[in-house]
Structure formats: C-alpha cells, structure tokens
C-alpha cells in the first residue's frame, strides 16, 4: 500500500521550497523504499531549485542521504529490510560497455526507480538525482542502496552520497594522489575540503588550500591542509609555485567550476602534472587556453564525476576509515536541522556560513 510522508519540494524556478505530503508507492521489481534518517543540504539541490539542472518541476529535493531499507521489490537480493544504507545516484547497470570493460564507475546506463512518487493530487515529482531524500521515506532503485557499518552516525554516513565522495574521489580516484605528492585544491567548500581530506588520507606531503574566504581556509587546515592561500590577497599560481620549489603542484584539484579558476589550476601544476576538474561549470562557460601550452606542459587534464567512485567499493571503505579515526567525516557537519528548515539552510550555504547543514529525521 502506498504511504504518505512529509517531503520538501521545489515547486518552480527560484520559488521558496515547501514542506508537502508525498505519496511513496510500494517498491516494484528492482526497487526499495528507504526510511531516511539524515540528508545533507548540497549545492546541487540549490541548483535544482534555481532551474539550473532541468525544468522538470516540481522536484523532490535531497540526495545526500543515509537510512534504513524498509521494503524491497521483486528480484532484489543485494539489500534487505533492516539494512543500513547510504544512497547513491550512480546505480551501475553491470551490462554497458564501461561495466563490461571493468570500469563500472564510468557506467553509461545508471538507473533509478521506475515508479514515480507524487503529491496527493497525483502530480508526479522529479526526485533530485533520482533520490529525493528530503523526505521521511523515499523510493529508489535497489542498486542505489549501499550497505555500510550501521554503527556510524547517519548524518555522517549520508555525506558520502554526494559532496564528500566527490572531493575524496577527485583526489584519490581521479587525481591518483600518492605518498609524498604535492597537491593544491582551489575552492574550499564541502567538495574542496573533502579533496583536502582525501589528499591527506593518500599521504600527500604538501597540501595547499586556496580560497577567497579565510573562514574556509581555516576549515581546510582542520581537514589536513599544510598551507593556505587567500587568492584575494595573493596570486594563486605564484603562491602555489613558491610553495612547491618553483615547480607547481603534482596534482591541482579545481573545486569551483569557473574558467578563471581552471586557468589557475592549469598553470599551477608541475610539468607533466595533473589537473582535476570537480567543480561544476554552467552551460554557458567557455575555456580558452593556448594549445601550445596544453601540448608543452604535458600531463593530464581530467574531470571527476562523483569522484569516479564505485559506491559498493568506496562507501564501506571510507566509513571504516572514519570509524578508525583516520577520516574526520564528522567535521563536515556544521549543523543539524529539521525538515522544515531547508530554505534557511540554502541561505546559509549561499553566504558561506556552513560547510554542511544536515537534515535529521
């Protein structure tokens, strides 16, 4: 029988979000209903609200979540009712050309629940990133549920569902940061700070955090940055080179998603170094670089989507590292809020007052 729960929807472009009644159907084949325990307030949700992702309003927001599987549909064997899971938006298919080549993190056919959640009047909702977890319960594809150690706090575990995984993965999976490397991270919001933490976890010898906000630079220090640069006050490229013997960093992670900061990343890397773009640009942005510089500097220019993660591999590992005291996921949680406080959380996020607000249900 379908259930009615509370959820946060974005009714139209740039309209305030509102708490409404959501109808969650019973899970069909390959689907699961999850009782949400915590969900982070991510910039991607704000982009949905602003119409920056698509115009398929109304959206059921929220995607950075953890909770407990309540029920599963026919054919589901990987998870069962009672399992504690982190939700992911990259449920790999196992059959596309990327999966069959042993690169499932590039899956070209990820899937979501086939049924739609609705408002009580029957209006179909578009769940953010196929999840829609600013709700007491949500319907997802069972492959979007990744089991992790249930002893971890839900508000910490859920962060791996998007921003923190994107940053850590940008450093470890995409950037291939290794022991003794020098790393620069441009942009120290949630994703950038996660990249700092990932570089620290990988054993980087020098981690340079770059931002225009001293508050964010202080937080980056807590995550493992060895040096900080306020790029309002100093030229970021010159500062990074100065801190790396004049050469530039082995890996530069751009966590802003703007042409000007990407150019900084490009010129702040060492010869044959790696640039990783994990910041999300907007469709109208253009990048211009001298082709001779691209050729002459060598190395790699990469983009990182969801940290090139494989949830079944990475989520349990990172949770274990957190429980061992080696990965400070709890430091990402600035505040916990209730479901009706999401709109105010967006405002605080926009002003840079929080690293992560987390809805606790």
Protein Blocks (a to p, Z undefined) as FASTA:
>chain_A
ZZdddddddfbghiacdddddddddddehiacdddfbdcddfklmmmmnopmbmcbccde
hjbdcdddfbdcehiakbcehiacdddfbdcehlamklmnopaklocbbccdfbdcddfk
opacddehhlopabfbdcddfklpccddfkbcfklmmmmmmmmmmmmmmmmmmnopaehi
acddehjafklmmmmmmmmmnopabdcdddfbfklmmmmmmnopabdcdfklpcfklmmm
mmnoonopfbdcdfkopaklmmmmmmmpcehiacddfbdcdfkbccdddfklmmmngpad
dddehhipafklmmmmmmmmmmnopacfklmpmbdcdfklmmmmmmmmmnopafbdcddZ
Z
